[in-house]
Amino acid sequence: MNPKRALTQLTTRITRYADTVSGGRPTLSWDDIAGALPKERIQSLLIRVKWAGESQFWPDLVWWALRELWPQEWKTQDPRRAQRLLELALRDWIDPGICHRCGGHEQDGRCVLRTRDKKHPFRTCPTCQGTGIRRARSGRSMAQIIGIDEKTWRDTWSARFAHLEAVLNTLESQALHTLEKNLENNDHSNI
Ligand SMILES: [Zn+2]
């Protein structure tokens, strides 16, 4: 089963009983999926909050992220700033934001809008410039949220933000891969 689809089942709590009476192809139960989650707490929290929509784990996730993802050598005068940056990185990663104008509708590898011109029925979306991504927050607003000045954002914090984004994406693919593997093993053991 697709690991992302499996995760959505965590919020619906399908029981083993329901699985047995529905007949046909056995589906995975809540316990199967929960049991197949990665053992690393941070990885499991990341995919549960993002793909299962279990926002009740948000405080846990922030706490673990601060503990595990914030490098010791990243100094800050105010520890709350670390938390704010991490929260921003996590929120953007959970909801990367699809362009409102084109809805991320892709044609030949770029995001487009329909036109009335029959010869050229599509044009590159001018709002996102074909990327499909909602325009990122400005450095100014990032600095404001974190509580630093714009220069400090540019000099130090923007690179930290980019680093965190990369780490989150790596952890996510590792976590989904582990879940997928564990679910497959689970399937085999049921035959
Ligand atoms: Zn667009």
Backbone and ligand atoms as CSV (ligand in chain L), in Angstrom:
chain,resi,resn,atom,element,x,y,z
A,1,MET,N,N,0.838,-1.209,0.000
A,1,MET,CA,C,0.000,0.000,0.000
A,1,MET,C,C,0.870,1.255,0.000
A,2,ASN,N,N,0.406,2.233,-0.705
A,2,ASN,CA,C,1.099,3.518,-0.715
A,2,ASN,C,C,1.189,4.052,0.721
A,3,PRO,N,N,2.418,4.364,1.191
A,3,PRO,CA,C,2.560,4.759,2.598
A,3,PRO,C,C,1.753,6.004,2.952
A,4,LYS,N,N,1.586,6.918,2.002
A,4,LYS,CA,C,0.834,8.141,2.304
A,4,LYS,C,C,-0.645,7.810,2.497
A,5,ARG,N,N,-1.126,6.882,1.645
A,5,ARG,CA,C,-2.526,6.486,1.774
A,5,ARG,C,C,-2.730,5.744,3.089
A,6,ALA,N,N,-1.766,4.908,3.410
A,6,ALA,CA,C,-1.856,4.157,4.668
A,6,ALA,C,C,-1.976,5.112,5.847
A,7,LEU,N,N,-1.202,6.194,5.791
A,7,LEU,CA,C,-1.210,7.141,6.917
A,7,LEU,C,C,-2.573,7.793,7.111
A,8,THR,N,N,-3.307,7.996,6.028
A,8,THR,CA,C,-4.617,8.628,6.194
A,8,THR,C,C,-5.550,7.721,6.993
A,9,GLN,N,N,-5.250,6.436,6.962
A,9,GLN,CA,C,-6.096,5.506,7.720
A,9,GLN,C,C,-5.884,5.595,9.219
A,10,LEU,N,N,-4.772,6.213,9.623
A,10,LEU,CA,C,-4.517,6.337,11.061
A,10,LEU,C,C,-5.575,7.196,11.728
A,11,THR,N,N,-6.179,8.091,10.988
A,11,THR,CA,C,-7.168,8.977,11.593
A,11,THR,C,C,-8.571,8.388,11.529
A,12,THR,N,N,-8.744,7.287,10.810
A,12,THR,CA,C,-10.097,6.733,10.706
A,12,THR,C,C,-10.316,5.512,11.609
A,13,ARG,N,N,-9.225,4.944,12.118
A,13,ARG,CA,C,-9.321,3.830,13.052
A,13,ARG,C,C,-10.232,2.707,12.569
A,14,ILE,N,N,-9.860,2.122,11.466
A,14,ILE,CA,C,-10.595,0.948,10.977
A,14,ILE,C,C,-10.237,-0.232,11.879
A,15,THR,N,N,-11.238,-0.926,12.332
A,15,THR,CA,C,-10.955,-2.027,13.264
A,15,THR,C,C,-10.705,-3.322,12.504
A,16,ARG,N,N,-10.071,-4.251,13.189
A,16,ARG,CA,C,-9.843,-5.558,12.601
A,16,ARG,C,C,-11.177,-6.218,12.285
A,17,TYR,N,N,-12.163,-5.973,13.135
A,17,TYR,CA,C,-13.490,-6.549,12.926
A,17,TYR,C,C,-14.055,-6.093,11.584
A,18,ALA,N,N,-14.017,-4.814,11.354
A,18,ALA,CA,C,-14.531,-4.264,10.092
A,18,ALA,C,C,-13.815,-4.895,8.908
A,19,ASP,N,N,-12.512,-5.133,9.061
A,19,ASP,CA,C,-11.753,-5.754,7.970
A,19,ASP,C,C,-12.256,-7.152,7.667
A,20,THR,N,N,-12.580,-7.913,8.725
A,20,THR,CA,C,-12.958,-9.306,8.505
A,20,THR,C,C,-14.350,-9.414,7.904
A,21,VAL,N,N,-15.266,-8.513,8.271
A,21,VAL,CA,C,-16.618,-8.630,7.732
A,21,VAL,C,C,-16.759,-8.049,6.325
A,22,SER,N,N,-15.876,-7.113,5.972
A,22,SER,CA,C,-16.029,-6.489,4.659
A,22,SER,C,C,-15.698,-7.479,3.544
A,23,GLY,N,N,-14.927,-8.511,3.861
A,23,GLY,CA,C,-14.611,-9.546,2.890
A,23,GLY,C,C,-13.680,-9.057,1.802
A,24,GLY,N,N,-13.414,-9.925,0.833
A,24,GLY,CA,C,-12.535,-9.533,-0.264
A,24,GLY,C,C,-11.100,-9.381,0.174
A,25,ARG,N,N,-10.413,-8.511,-0.484
A,25,ARG,CA,C,-8.992,-8.312,-0.224
A,25,ARG,C,C,-8.793,-7.726,1.172
A,26,PRO,N,N,-7.941,-8.356,1.984
A,26,PRO,CA,C,-7.754,-7.818,3.327
A,26,PRO,C,C,-7.091,-6.441,3.282
A,27,THR,N,N,-7.646,-5.519,4.034
A,27,THR,CA,C,-7.033,-4.201,4.094
A,27,THR,C,C,-6.214,-4.127,5.377
A,28,LEU,N,N,-5.412,-3.114,5.452
A,28,LEU,CA,C,-4.576,-2.966,6.644
A,28,LEU,C,C,-5.379,-2.288,7.736
A,29,SER,N,N,-5.189,-2.761,8.940
A,29,SER,CA,C,-5.904,-2.155,10.058
A,29,SER,C,C,-5.093,-0.998,10.637
A,30,TRP,N,N,-5.728,-0.263,11.508
A,30,TRP,CA,C,-5.059,0.838,12.205
A,30,TRP,C,C,-3.795,0.329,12.889
A,31,ASP,N,N,-3.920,-0.824,13.563
A,31,ASP,CA,C,-2.775,-1.375,14.292
A,31,ASP,C,C,-1.624,-1.744,13.358
A,32,ASP,N,N,-1.985,-2.286,12.183
A,32,ASP,CA,C,-0.947,-2.651,11.212
A,32,ASP,C,C,-0.132,-1.420,10.837
A,33,ILE,N,N,-0.859,-0.328,10.573
A,33,ILE,CA,C,-0.177,0.880,10.107
A,33,ILE,C,C,0.613,1.512,11.249
A,34,ALA,N,N,-0.033,1.607,12.407
A,34,ALA,CA,C,0.668,2.191,13.560
A,34,ALA,C,C,1.916,1.365,13.874
A,35,GLY,N,N,1.806,0.066,13.751
A,35,GLY,CA,C,2.937,-0.812,14.054
A,35,GLY,C,C,4.045,-0.732,13.019
A,36,ALA,N,N,3.713,-0.271,11.823
A,36,ALA,CA,C,4.707,-0.209,10.748
A,36,ALA,C,C,5.424,1.138,10.686
A,37,LEU,N,N,5.032,2.057,11.570
A,37,LEU,CA,C,5.663,3.391,11.566
A,37,LEU,C,C,7.145,3.273,11.917
A,38,PRO,N,N,7.950,4.215,11.444
A,38,PRO,CA,C,9.372,4.171,11.795
A,38,PRO,C,C,9.542,4.246,13.310
A,39,LYS,N,N,10.589,3.581,13.805
A,39,LYS,CA,C,10.810,3.569,15.248
A,39,LYS,C,C,11.331,4.912,15.765
A,40,GLU,N,N,12.018,5.661,14.899
A,40,GLU,CA,C,12.545,6.955,15.358
A,40,GLU,C,C,11.360,7.882,15.593
A,41,ARG,N,N,11.290,8.406,16.814
A,41,ARG,CA,C,10.156,9.226,17.218
A,41,ARG,C,C,9.932,10.410,16.274
A,42,ILE,N,N,11.013,11.100,15.944
A,42,ILE,CA,C,10.871,12.306,15.129
A,42,ILE,C,C,10.319,11.957,13.742
A,43,GLN,N,N,10.796,10.867,13.158
A,43,GLN,CA,C,10.328,10.475,11.823
A,43,GLN,C,C,8.844,10.113,11.849
A,44,SER,N,N,8.487,9.349,12.867
A,44,SER,CA,C,7.098,8.937,12.972
A,44,SER,C,C,6.182,10.145,13.198
A,45,LEU,N,N,6.608,11.074,14.050
A,45,LEU,CA,C,5.802,12.281,14.294
A,45,LEU,C,C,5.664,13.120,13.027
A,46,LEU,N,N,6.764,13.247,12.301
A,46,LEU,CA,C,6.736,14.071,11.089
A,46,LEU,C,C,5.672,13.583,10.111
A,47,ILE,N,N,5.683,12.279,9.813
A,47,ILE,CA,C,4.732,11.803,8.806
A,47,ILE,C,C,3.316,11.700,9.361
A,48,ARG,N,N,3.191,11.501,10.667
A,48,ARG,CA,C,1.829,11.443,11.218
A,48,ARG,C,C,1.164,12.818,11.177
A,49,VAL,N,N,1.925,13.842,11.536
A,49,VAL,CA,C,1.335,15.187,11.522
A,49,VAL,C,C,1.055,15.623,10.080
A,50,LYS,N,N,1.990,15.341,9.179
A,50,LYS,CA,C,1.808,15.814,7.809
A,50,LYS,C,C,0.788,14.993,7.025
A,51,TRP,N,N,0.894,13.678,7.052
A,51,TRP,CA,C,0.086,12.858,6.146
A,51,TRP,C,C,-1.143,12.273,6.803
A,52,ALA,N,N,-1.116,12.100,8.132
A,52,ALA,CA,C,-2.317,11.609,8.799
A,52,ALA,C,C,-3.105,12.782,9.375
A,53,GLY,N,N,-2.544,13.979,9.309
A,53,GLY,CA,C,-3.242,15.163,9.798
A,53,GLY,C,C,-3.466,15.147,11.295
A,54,GLU,N,N,-2.594,14.445,12.029
A,54,GLU,CA,C,-2.788,14.340,13.475
A,54,GLU,C,C,-2.145,15.535,14.181
A,55,SER,N,N,-2.854,16.652,14.102
A,55,SER,CA,C,-2.258,17.890,14.605
A,55,SER,C,C,-2.135,17.905,16.127
A,56,GLN,N,N,-2.755,16.944,16.788
A,56,GLN,CA,C,-2.579,16.886,18.250
A,56,GLN,C,C,-1.123,16.604,18.626
A,57,PHE,N,N,-0.342,16.085,17.661
A,57,PHE,CA,C,1.069,15.793,17.935
A,57,PHE,C,C,1.983,16.978,17.637
A,58,TRP,N,N,1.396,18.089,17.222
A,58,TRP,CA,C,2.212,19.259,16.854
A,58,TRP,C,C,3.171,19.689,17.976
A,59,PRO,N,N,2.696,19.857,19.228
A,59,PRO,CA,C,3.643,20.269,20.283
A,59,PRO,C,C,4.777,19.263,20.468
A,60,ASP,N,N,4.450,17.981,20.412
A,60,ASP,CA,C,5.482,16.932,20.505
A,60,ASP,C,C,6.497,17.075,19.390
A,61,LEU,N,N,5.967,17.302,18.194
A,61,LEU,CA,C,6.829,17.391,17.019
A,61,LEU,C,C,7.804,18.556,17.166
A,62,VAL,N,N,7.289,19.707,17.611
A,62,VAL,CA,C,8.157,20.877,17.773
A,62,VAL,C,C,9.222,20.583,18.831
A,63,TRP,N,N,8.807,19.954,19.914
A,63,TRP,CA,C,9.732,19.633,20.998
A,63,TRP,C,C,10.854,18.713,20.501
A,64,TRP,N,N,10.480,17.671,19.797
A,64,TRP,CA,C,11.474,16.725,19.278
A,64,TRP,C,C,12.357,17.364,18.227
A,65,ALA,N,N,11.762,18.211,17.399
A,65,ALA,CA,C,12.537,18.858,16.346
A,65,ALA,C,C,13.600,19.768,16.961
A,66,LEU,N,N,13.210,20.492,18.012
A,66,LEU,CA,C,14.176,21.362,18.699
A,66,LEU,C,C,15.319,20.534,19.263
A,67,ARG,N,N,14.984,19.395,19.809
A,67,ARG,CA,C,15.967,18.534,20.441
A,67,ARG,C,C,16.867,17.858,19.413
A,68,GLU,N,N,16.301,17.430,18.294
A,68,GLU,CA,C,17.064,16.597,17.367
A,68,GLU,C,C,17.550,17.315,16.108
A,69,LEU,N,N,16.872,18.382,15.725
A,69,LEU,CA,C,17.226,18.982,14.435
A,69,LEU,C,C,17.982,20.301,14.561
A,70,TRP,N,N,17.984,20.868,15.750
A,70,TRP,CA,C,18.660,22.147,15.920
A,70,TRP,C,C,20.125,21.897,16.284
A,71,PRO,N,N,21.069,22.189,15.356
A,71,PRO,CA,C,22.478,21.902,15.665
A,71,PRO,C,C,22.974,22.749,16.840
A,72,GLN,N,N,23.781,22.132,17.687
A,72,GLN,CA,C,24.276,22.819,18.885
A,72,GLN,C,C,25.058,24.079,18.551
A,73,GLU,N,N,25.730,24.034,17.388
A,73,GLU,CA,C,26.587,25.181,17.069
A,73,GLU,C,C,25.799,26.390,16.566
A,74,TRP,N,N,24.499,26.241,16.374
A,74,TRP,CA,C,23.682,27.380,15.973
A,74,TRP,C,C,23.320,28.190,17.207
A,75,LYS,N,N,24.045,29.294,17.373
A,75,LYS,CA,C,23.829,30.107,18.567
A,75,LYS,C,C,22.646,31.061,18.370
A,76,THR,N,N,21.944,31.303,19.454
A,76,THR,CA,C,20.937,32.362,19.446
A,76,THR,C,C,20.828,32.927,20.854
A,77,GLN,N,N,20.626,34.240,20.921
A,77,GLN,CA,C,20.534,34.886,22.238
A,77,GLN,C,C,19.246,34.495,22.945
A,78,ASP,N,N,18.243,34.192,22.123
A,78,ASP,CA,C,16.940,33.911,22.704
A,78,ASP,C,C,16.444,32.565,22.173
A,79,PRO,N,N,16.358,31.559,23.041
A,79,PRO,CA,C,15.976,30.220,22.570
A,79,PRO,C,C,14.603,30.183,21.907
A,80,ARG,N,N,13.764,31.168,22.191
A,80,ARG,CA,C,12.444,31.182,21.551
A,80,ARG,C,C,12.569,31.380,20.045
A,81,ARG,N,N,13.675,32.033,19.643
A,81,ARG,CA,C,13.884,32.238,18.203
A,81,ARG,C,C,14.105,30.914,17.482
A,82,ALA,N,N,14.818,30.027,18.148
A,82,ALA,CA,C,15.054,28.701,17.560
A,82,ALA,C,C,13.724,28.013,17.330
A,83,GLN,N,N,12.875,28.087,18.327
A,83,GLN,CA,C,11.572,27.437,18.211
A,83,GLN,C,C,10.743,28.057,17.085
A,84,ARG,N,N,10.791,29.392,16.985
A,84,ARG,CA,C,9.999,30.051,15.937
A,84,ARG,C,C,10.477,29.659,14.542
A,85,LEU,N,N,11.799,29.596,14.374
A,85,LEU,CA,C,12.320,29.207,13.055
A,85,LEU,C,C,11.905,27.776,12.722
A,86,LEU,N,N,12.028,26.896,13.712
A,86,LEU,CA,C,11.644,25.508,13.481
A,86,LEU,C,C,10.165,25.378,13.154
A,87,GLU,N,N,9.347,26.143,13.861
A,87,GLU,CA,C,7.909,26.100,13.584
A,87,GLU,C,C,7.608,26.570,12.164
A,88,LEU,N,N,8.313,27.619,11.739
A,88,LEU,CA,C,8.126,28.112,10.373
A,88,LEU,C,C,8.527,27.055,9.354
A,89,ALA,N,N,9.681,26.442,9.592
A,89,ALA,CA,C,10.174,25.425,8.659
A,89,ALA,C,C,9.198,24.252,8.617
A,90,LEU,N,N,8.709,23.841,9.772
A,90,LEU,CA,C,7.769,22.724,9.837
A,90,LEU,C,C,6.462,23.051,9.131
A,91,ARG,N,N,5.946,24.248,9.366
A,91,ARG,CA,C,4.668,24.618,8.739
A,91,ARG,C,C,4.787,24.664,7.217
A,92,ASP,N,N,5.861,25.248,6.738
A,92,ASP,CA,C,6.047,25.320,5.289
A,92,ASP,C,C,6.232,23.939,4.687
A,93,TRP,N,N,6.879,23.070,5.463
A,93,TRP,CA,C,7.118,21.713,4.954
A,93,TRP,C,C,5.805,20.916,4.941
A,94,ILE,N,N,4.994,21.090,5.963
A,94,ILE,CA,C,3.719,20.367,6.032
A,94,ILE,C,C,2.765,20.850,4.936
A,95,ASP,N,N,2.726,22.153,4.733
A,95,ASP,CA,C,1.863,22.719,3.698
A,95,ASP,C,C,2.693,23.627,2.799
A,96,PRO,N,N,3.334,23.037,1.794
A,96,PRO,CA,C,4.258,23.825,0.969
A,96,PRO,C,C,3.542,24.944,0.229
A,97,GLY,N,N,2.242,24.864,0.136
A,97,GLY,CA,C,1.544,25.984,-0.469
A,97,GLY,C,C,1.539,25.924,-1.972
A,98,ILE,N,N,0.430,25.499,-2.515
A,98,ILE,CA,C,0.299,25.455,-3.966
A,98,ILE,C,C,-0.221,26.818,-4.419
A,99,CYS,N,N,0.264,27.257,-5.551
A,99,CYS,CA,C,-0.114,28.558,-6.100
A,99,CYS,C,C,-1.641,28.664,-6.185
A,100,HIS,N,N,-2.184,29.751,-5.671
A,100,HIS,CA,C,-3.638,29.917,-5.659
A,100,HIS,C,C,-4.195,30.120,-7.059
A,101,ARG,N,N,-3.379,30.681,-7.920
A,101,ARG,CA,C,-3.889,31.054,-9.236
A,101,ARG,C,C,-4.034,29.857,-10.167
A,102,CYS,N,N,-2.995,29.038,-10.279
A,102,CYS,CA,C,-3.041,27.928,-11.236
A,102,CYS,C,C,-3.327,26.607,-10.537
A,103,GLY,N,N,-3.319,26.605,-9.212
A,103,GLY,CA,C,-3.581,25.374,-8.469
A,103,GLY,C,C,-2.539,24.300,-8.731
A,104,GLY,N,N,-1.381,24.700,-9.234
A,104,GLY,CA,C,-0.311,23.735,-9.504
A,104,GLY,C,C,-0.592,22.858,-10.724
A,105,HIS,N,N,-1.503,23.318,-11.585
A,105,HIS,CA,C,-1.865,22.515,-12.761
A,105,HIS,C,C,-0.716,22.507,-13.767
A,106,GLU,N,N,-0.196,21.299,-14.023
A,106,GLU,CA,C,1.020,21.202,-14.825
A,106,GLU,C,C,0.778,20.797,-16.265
A,107,GLN,N,N,1.544,21.355,-17.134
A,107,GLN,CA,C,1.510,21.001,-18.549
A,107,GLN,C,C,2.948,21.075,-19.044
A,108,ASP,N,N,3.465,19.950,-19.531
A,108,ASP,CA,C,4.859,19.907,-20.007
A,108,ASP,C,C,5.839,20.456,-18.966
A,109,GLY,N,N,5.653,20.049,-17.736
A,109,GLY,CA,C,6.634,20.383,-16.715
A,109,GLY,C,C,6.587,21.796,-16.160
A,110,ARG,N,N,5.580,22.573,-16.549
A,110,ARG,CA,C,5.469,23.901,-15.931
A,110,ARG,C,C,4.007,24.156,-15.583
A,111,CYS,N,N,3.771,25.010,-14.623
A,111,CYS,CA,C,2.403,25.267,-14.194
A,111,CYS,C,C,1.799,26.359,-15.052
A,112,VAL,N,N,0.583,26.086,-15.501
A,112,VAL,CA,C,-0.003,26.921,-16.556
A,112,VAL,C,C,-1.427,27.363,-16.240
A,113,LEU,N,N,-1.856,28.367,-16.970
A,113,LEU,CA,C,-3.252,28.805,-16.982
A,113,LEU,C,C,-3.792,28.546,-18.383
A,114,ARG,N,N,-5.099,28.304,-18.479
A,114,ARG,CA,C,-5.723,28.139,-19.793
A,114,ARG,C,C,-5.928,29.510,-20.425
A,115,THR,N,N,-5.814,29.533,-21.745
A,115,THR,CA,C,-6.090,30.788,-22.460
A,115,THR,C,C,-7.213,30.522,-23.467
A,116,ARG,N,N,-7.704,31.565,-24.114
A,116,ARG,CA,C,-8.740,31.380,-25.129
A,116,ARG,C,C,-8.143,31.191,-26.517
A,117,ASP,N,N,-6.864,31.389,-26.598
A,117,ASP,CA,C,-6.164,31.255,-27.866
A,117,ASP,C,C,-6.027,29.768,-28.207
A,118,LYS,N,N,-6.629,29.340,-29.328
A,118,LYS,CA,C,-6.617,27.913,-29.659
A,118,LYS,C,C,-5.229,27.412,-30.039
A,119,LYS,N,N,-4.436,28.282,-30.613
A,119,LYS,CA,C,-3.076,27.893,-30.992
A,119,LYS,C,C,-2.201,27.705,-29.759
A,120,HIS,N,N,-2.432,28.547,-28.779
A,120,HIS,CA,C,-1.653,28.457,-27.533
A,120,HIS,C,C,-2.616,28.371,-26.352
A,121,PRO,N,N,-3.142,27.154,-26.119
A,121,PRO,CA,C,-4.186,27.028,-25.099
A,121,PRO,C,C,-3.691,27.218,-23.653
A,122,PHE,N,N,-2.400,27.190,-23.476
A,122,PHE,CA,C,-1.869,27.362,-22.112
A,122,PHE,C,C,-0.817,28.446,-22.099
A,123,ARG,N,N,-0.734,29.104,-20.965
A,123,ARG,CA,C,0.404,30.013,-20.780
A,123,ARG,C,C,0.945,29.801,-19.381
A,124,THR,N,N,2.233,30.056,-19.224
A,124,THR,CA,C,2.883,29.884,-17.930
A,124,THR,C,C,2.213,30.793,-16.906
A,125,CYS,N,N,1.902,30.240,-15.760
A,125,CYS,CA,C,1.251,31.026,-14.718
A,125,CYS,C,C,2.178,32.154,-14.273
A,126,PRO,N,N,1.712,33.406,-14.412
A,126,PRO,CA,C,2.593,34.528,-14.063
A,126,PRO,C,C,2.771,34.701,-12.555
A,127,THR,N,N,1.810,34.204,-11.780
A,127,THR,CA,C,1.895,34.409,-10.339
A,127,THR,C,C,3.044,33.604,-9.729
A,128,CYS,N,N,3.157,32.356,-10.151
A,128,CYS,CA,C,4.220,31.511,-9.568
A,128,CYS,C,C,5.353,31.294,-10.563
A,129,GLN,N,N,5.274,31.901,-11.704
A,129,GLN,CA,C,6.250,31.749,-12.771
A,129,GLN,C,C,6.434,30.285,-13.185
A,130,GLY,N,N,5.326,29.560,-13.139
A,130,GLY,CA,C,5.373,28.186,-13.627
A,130,GLY,C,C,5.851,27.157,-12.624
A,131,THR,N,N,6.162,27.605,-11.418
A,131,THR,CA,C,6.669,26.652,-10.424
A,131,THR,C,C,5.535,25.946,-9.691
A,132,GLY,N,N,4.357,26.565,-9.670
A,132,GLY,CA,C,3.236,25.971,-8.932
A,132,GLY,C,C,3.291,26.238,-7.445
A,133,ILE,N,N,4.327,26.884,-7.018
A,133,ILE,CA,C,4.514,27.103,-5.577
A,133,ILE,C,C,4.060,28.507,-5.186
A,134,ARG,N,N,3.332,28.567,-4.109
A,134,ARG,CA,C,2.903,29.858,-3.592
A,134,ARG,C,C,4.151,30.657,-3.228
A,135,ARG,N,N,4.103,31.925,-3.488
A,135,ARG,CA,C,5.273,32.756,-3.242
A,135,ARG,C,C,5.691,32.655,-1.768
A,136,ALA,N,N,6.991,32.450,-1.573
A,136,ALA,CA,C,7.504,32.272,-0.219
A,136,ALA,C,C,7.374,33.562,0.582
A,137,ARG,N,N,7.409,33.424,1.889
A,137,ARG,CA,C,7.382,34.616,2.730
A,137,ARG,C,C,8.622,35.452,2.450
A,138,SER,N,N,8.500,36.734,2.601
A,138,SER,CA,C,9.654,37.600,2.382
A,138,SER,C,C,10.607,37.499,3.573
A,139,GLY,N,N,11.863,37.843,3.325
A,139,GLY,CA,C,12.852,37.844,4.396
A,139,GLY,C,C,12.406,38.747,5.527
A,140,ARG,N,N,11.756,39.819,5.150
A,140,ARG,CA,C,11.307,40.783,6.143
A,140,ARG,C,C,10.282,40.160,7.099
A,141,SER,N,N,9.329,39.435,6.510
A,141,SER,CA,C,8.309,38.865,7.391
A,141,SER,C,C,8.890,37.710,8.213
A,142,MET,N,N,9.820,36.966,7.622
A,142,MET,CA,C,10.484,35.898,8.381
A,142,MET,C,C,11.212,36.495,9.586
A,143,ALA,N,N,11.987,37.547,9.325
A,143,ALA,CA,C,12.752,38.194,10.397
A,143,ALA,C,C,11.810,38.670,11.498
A,144,GLN,N,N,10.692,39.230,11.072
A,144,GLN,CA,C,9.729,39.755,12.039
A,144,GLN,C,C,9.164,38.647,12.935
A,145,ILE,N,N,8.803,37.538,12.310
A,145,ILE,CA,C,8.227,36.439,13.083
A,145,ILE,C,C,9.244,35.899,14.089
A,146,ILE,N,N,10.497,35.774,13.637
A,146,ILE,CA,C,11.516,35.194,14.519
A,146,ILE,C,C,11.962,36.186,15.594
A,147,GLY,N,N,11.875,37.470,15.273
A,147,GLY,CA,C,12.291,38.482,16.240
A,147,GLY,C,C,13.729,38.910,16.058
A,148,ILE,N,N,14.154,38.977,14.802
A,148,ILE,CA,C,15.512,39.451,14.497
A,148,ILE,C,C,15.398,40.532,13.430
A,149,ASP,N,N,16.537,41.212,13.139
A,149,ASP,CA,C,16.447,42.207,12.067
A,149,ASP,C,C,16.723,41.532,10.718
A,150,GLU,N,N,16.403,42.269,9.658
A,150,GLU,CA,C,16.490,41.669,8.325
A,150,GLU,C,C,17.897,41.257,7.951
A,151,LYS,N,N,18.877,42.020,8.422
A,151,LYS,CA,C,20.271,41.704,8.079
A,151,LYS,C,C,20.671,40.375,8.720
A,152,THR,N,N,20.288,40.189,9.973
A,152,THR,CA,C,20.595,38.927,10.661
A,152,THR,C,C,19.912,37.760,9.957
A,153,TRP,N,N,18.694,38.025,9.474
A,153,TRP,CA,C,18.008,36.984,8.701
A,153,TRP,C,C,18.846,36.593,7.493
A,154,ARG,N,N,19.243,37.602,6.721
A,154,ARG,CA,C,20.002,37.328,5.491
A,154,ARG,C,C,21.346,36.678,5.789
A,155,ASP,N,N,22.054,37.193,6.803
A,155,ASP,CA,C,23.415,36.727,7.080
A,155,ASP,C,C,23.446,35.322,7.663
A,156,THR,N,N,22.507,35.008,8.541
A,156,THR,CA,C,22.606,33.757,9.288
A,156,THR,C,C,21.378,32.873,9.173
A,157,TRP,N,N,20.219,33.472,9.386
A,157,TRP,CA,C,19.033,32.630,9.595
A,157,TRP,C,C,18.440,32.059,8.327
A,158,SER,N,N,18.606,32.732,7.202
A,158,SER,CA,C,18.010,32.179,5.982
A,158,SER,C,C,18.701,30.873,5.607
A,159,ALA,N,N,20.006,30.783,5.839
A,159,ALA,CA,C,20.728,29.529,5.548
A,159,ALA,C,C,20.288,28.430,6.517
A,160,ARG,N,N,20.028,28.809,7.761
A,160,ARG,CA,C,19.530,27.825,8.727
A,160,ARG,C,C,18.179,27.275,8.285
A,161,PHE,N,N,17.351,28.192,7.802
A,161,PHE,CA,C,16.019,27.795,7.349
A,161,PHE,C,C,16.139,26.806,6.185
A,162,ALA,N,N,16.989,27.133,5.234
A,162,ALA,CA,C,17.179,26.251,4.075
A,162,ALA,C,C,17.705,24.888,4.522
A,163,HIS,N,N,18.606,24.898,5.490
A,163,HIS,CA,C,19.146,23.643,6.014
A,163,HIS,C,C,18.032,22.797,6.637
A,164,LEU,N,N,17.197,23.438,7.442
A,164,LEU,CA,C,16.101,22.705,8.096
A,164,LEU,C,C,15.132,22.122,7.067
A,165,GLU,N,N,14.856,22.906,6.033
A,165,GLU,CA,C,13.962,22.415,4.972
A,165,GLU,C,C,14.521,21.146,4.346
A,166,ALA,N,N,15.825,21.166,4.067
A,166,ALA,CA,C,16.457,19.997,3.442
A,166,ALA,C,C,16.407,18.796,4.381
A,167,VAL,N,N,16.681,19.043,5.662
A,167,VAL,CA,C,16.654,17.954,6.648
A,167,VAL,C,C,15.254,17.345,6.733
A,168,LEU,N,N,14.247,18.192,6.750
A,168,LEU,CA,C,12.867,17.706,6.855
A,168,LEU,C,C,12.495,16.841,5.651
A,169,ASN,N,N,12.912,17.282,4.468
A,169,ASN,CA,C,12.594,16.493,3.271
A,169,ASN,C,C,13.293,15.143,3.281
A,170,THR,N,N,14.539,15.141,3.747
A,170,THR,CA,C,15.276,13.872,3.830
A,170,THR,C,C,14.607,12.938,4.823
A,171,LEU,N,N,14.297,13.465,6.008
A,171,LEU,CA,C,13.664,12.637,7.035
A,171,LEU,C,C,12.324,12.095,6.548
A,172,GLU,N,N,11.602,12.925,5.825
A,172,GLU,CA,C,10.304,12.496,5.325
A,172,GLU,C,C,10.456,11.323,4.353
A,173,SER,N,N,11.397,11.431,3.410
A,173,SER,CA,C,11.498,10.318,2.460
A,173,SER,C,C,12.005,9.064,3.154
A,174,GLN,N,N,12.893,9.226,4.136
A,174,GLN,CA,C,13.336,8.046,4.894
A,174,GLN,C,C,12.164,7.406,5.627
A,175,ALA,N,N,11.361,8.252,6.263
A,175,ALA,CA,C,10.244,7.748,7.070
A,175,ALA,C,C,9.213,7.036,6.190
A,176,LEU,N,N,8.889,7.641,5.036
A,176,LEU,CA,C,7.901,7.022,4.147
A,176,LEU,C,C,8.424,5.712,3.577
A,177,HIS,N,N,9.729,5.701,3.287
A,177,HIS,CA,C,10.344,4.487,2.761
A,177,HIS,C,C,10.275,3.362,3.802
A,178,THR,N,N,10.614,3.687,5.039
A,178,THR,CA,C,10.560,2.696,6.123
A,178,THR,C,C,9.142,2.171,6.295
A,179,LEU,N,N,8.185,3.088,6.306
A,179,LEU,CA,C,6.781,2.684,6.471
A,179,LEU,C,C,6.359,1.738,5.345
A,180,GLU,N,N,6.722,2.101,4.115
A,180,GLU,CA,C,6.356,1.281,2.974
A,180,GLU,C,C,6.942,-0.122,3.094
A,181,LYS,N,N,8.228,-0.178,3.473
A,181,LYS,CA,C,8.904,-1.477,3.626
A,181,LYS,C,C,8.229,-2.308,4.716
A,182,ASN,N,N,7.956,-1.667,5.858
A,182,ASN,CA,C,7.332,-2.380,6.972
A,182,ASN,C,C,5.938,-2.887,6.606
A,183,LEU,N,N,5.206,-2.090,5.816
A,183,LEU,CA,C,3.862,-2.520,5.409
A,183,LEU,C,C,3.937,-3.724,4.474
A,184,GLU,N,N,4.938,-3.715,3.593
A,184,GLU,CA,C,5.117,-4.843,2.676
A,184,GLU,C,C,5.420,-6.115,3.449
A,185,ASN,N,N,6.330,-6.031,4.404
A,185,ASN,CA,C,6.688,-7.199,5.222
A,185,ASN,C,C,5.466,-7.732,5.939
A,186,ASN,N,N,4.658,-6.779,6.400
A,186,ASN,CA,C,3.427,-7.122,7.085
A,186,ASN,C,C,2.506,-7.935,6.185
A,187,ASP,N,N,2.383,-7.485,4.924
A,187,ASP,CA,C,1.536,-8.184,3.945
A,187,ASP,C,C,1.980,-9.635,3.774
A,188,HIS,N,N,3.310,-9.801,3.633
A,188,HIS,CA,C,3.822,-11.151,3.396
A,188,HIS,C,C,3.510,-12.072,4.567
A,189,SER,N,N,3.633,-11.525,5.772
A,189,SER,CA,C,3.450,-12.386,6.949
A,189,SER,C,C,1.996,-12.812,7.088
A,190,ASN,N,N,1.069,-12.091,6.423
A,190,ASN,CA,C,-0.347,-12.442,6.542
A,190,ASN,C,C,-0.790,-13.510,5.551
A,191,ILE,N,N,0.088,-13.808,4.593
A,191,ILE,CA,C,-0.328,-14.776,3.563
A,191,ILE,C,C,-0.249,-16.211,4.128
L,1,ZN,ZN,ZN,0.721,29.477,-10.483
